[in-house]
């Protein structure tokens, strides 16, 4: 039997690979691993402000070692930039949080998601869809079936 993947080894690998980038890897007390841009880091702050970053994505990773699976949930936050007292850009966050796979992401967020997926795979993890994705699939399936049924009923009943 293959041993269960190790969340700590995966965390360490993500931290090591992403260290020279604006992406920061942190772990919460609950065990959830967050991968997000460190907007307060002086090395990246100016470049991100100049690029006009308006929406930031935090990738939440939840590992289930006994199943060897993990789930990535994207959490989007709106970012507003303004000049501080010294004239340096200052980031403030508005708590417009949207969970689930985010559309319209930048190449940077796609690139880091690819890194996360590759490292997780190298460490023996399999990705699972988050609950929000399953809800979307079910709702979409119901709408796909119910739409034509309602249309036929409307025609038959003369509504």
KOLVO-720732 format. One record per residue (C-alpha): x, y, z. Coordinates in steps of 0.02 Angstrom, whole numbers, padded with zeros to 5 digits, always signed. Layout:
BEGIN
XYZ;...
//
This chain:
BEGIN
+00000+00000+00000;+00064+00173-00045;+00093+00290+00102;-00021+00442+00114;+00050+00603+00042;+00129+00721+00169;+00049+00896+00181;+00207+00965+00266;+00321+00909+00124;+00202+00987-00001;+00195+01149+00100;+00386+01154+00109;+00403+01125-00079;+00275+01261-00120;+00363+01383-00003;+00533+01345-00080;+00476+01359-00261;+00371+01517-00236;+00494+01608-00121;+00573+01714-00260;+00401+01769-00323;+00265+01886-00256;+00169+01732-00198;+00171+01691-00013;+00130+01520+00060;+00055+01517+00236;-00033+01388+00342;-00180+01424+00455;-00209+01338+00622;-00346+01236+00537;-00217+01161+00418;-00280+01256+00266;-00135+01316+00158;-00154+01487+00076;-00056+01541-00077;-00079+01726-00113;+00017+01879-00168;+00105+01969-00027;+00045+02145-00069;+00135+02219+00082;+00307+02153+00030;+00411+02303-00026;+00495+02196-00161;+00331+02177-00256;+00219+02316-00191;+00271+02450-00317;+00266+02334-00467;+00094+02266-00422;+00026+02442-00392;+00101+02504-00556;+00025+02356-00648;-00144+02412-00582;-00190+02250-00495;-00377+02266-00458;-00422+02090-00405;-00315+01971-00307;-00339+01785-00292;-00299+01681-00138;-00288+01495-00173;-00348+01396-00022;-00283+01217-00018;-00368+01088+00091;-00280+00921+00104;-00361+00755+00150;-00210+00643+00181;-00306+00481+00213;-00383+00496+00040;-00230+00573-00042;-00336+00715-00111;-00338+00904-00103;-00458+01041-00153;-00411+01214-00217;-00537+01352-00186;-00503+01523-00264;-00552+01671-00157;-00556+01839-00249;-00530+02003-00159;-00546+02177-00234;-00389+02284-00214;-00385+02475-00217;-00223+02571-00229;-00195+02747-00164;-00044+02854-00126;+00015+02851+00054;+00086+02997+00152;+00259+02969+00078;+00185+02961-00097;+00217+02773-00105;+00073+02665-00166;-00036+02596-00028;-00151+02446-00048;-00318+02433+00037;-00434+02286+00021;-00620+02286+00002;-00696+02126+00064;-00787+02077-00096;-00754+01893-00079;-00804+01770-00215;-00768+01586-00187;-00744+01453-00319;-00643+01445-00478;-00623+01624-00537;-00648+01672-00718;-00548+01811-00797;-00393+01771-00697;-00226+01839-00753;-00085+01736-00824;+00004+01756-00657;-00137+01671-00561;-00149+01532-00691;+00040+01508-00682;+00040+01493-00492;-00108+01375-00497;-00011+01266-00620;+00139+01267-00501;+00026+01216-00356;-00051+01075-00457;+00117+01011-00520;+00196+01011-00346;+00043+00926-00270;+00048+00793-00406;+00236+00765-00378;+00197+00735-00193;+00063+00606-00231;-00095+00712-00214;-00250+00701-00326;-00357+00856-00351;-00542+00849-00308;-00673+00975-00362;-00732+01090-00222;-00913+01081-00163;-00950+01246-00251;-00904+01166-00418;-01017+01016-00386;-01161+01133-00342;-01133+01225-00507;-01133+01061-00603;-01295+01004-00521;-01383+01172-00545;-01325+01179-00726;-01386+01001-00757;-01556+01037-00680;-01572+01196-00785;-01522+01100-00941;-01659+00972-00912;-01792+01086-00838;-01779+01222-00971;-01843+01118-01118;-01974+01032-01007;-02045+01200-00953;-02044+01261-01134;-02139+01105-01195;-02265+01121-01053;-02293+01304-01095;-02326+01259-01278;-02440+01113-01235;-02539+01208-01104;-02546+01365-01212;-02463+01478-01082;
//
